Amino acid sequence: MSYEYPQYRKLSNDKSYYKIESNSRMLELQSIGSQWNLFELTATILPERNLVADLLEANEAGYQQISEDDFLIVMNAFLTQSLK
């Protein structure tokens, strides 16, 4: 299946938000306690490529499609926290 990028997803528990930039590159904003952490992933090995594919399908393990605005709200929280 082909997608227009970027695509946005989240875990149903609101602990991780994803910006999928291509079939091999993504950003993850992950909540640990009261802190947000940003991870960049370039999928070079099969398990990483499978993760990106699972996120794009958004029908397994509680992944949900979200809007860019939803992602940006969380990104702004991360940036605000980073400036403190």
MOZIPE-V65336 format. One record per run of one state. SS is the DSSP state (H for helix, E for strand, L for the rest). FROM is the first residue (numbers start at 0). TO is the last residue. If there is no record, write none. Layout:
ss=SS from=FROM to=TO
ss=SS from=FROM to=TO
This chain:
ss=L from=0 to=5
ss=E from=6 to=10
ss=L from=11 to=14
ss=E from=15 to=21
ss=L from=22 to=23
ss=E from=24 to=31
ss=L from=32 to=33
ss=E from=34 to=41
ss=L from=42 to=44
ss=H from=45 to=56
ss=L from=57 to=61
ss=E from=62 to=64
ss=L from=65 to=66
ss=H from=67 to=82
ss=L from=83 to=83
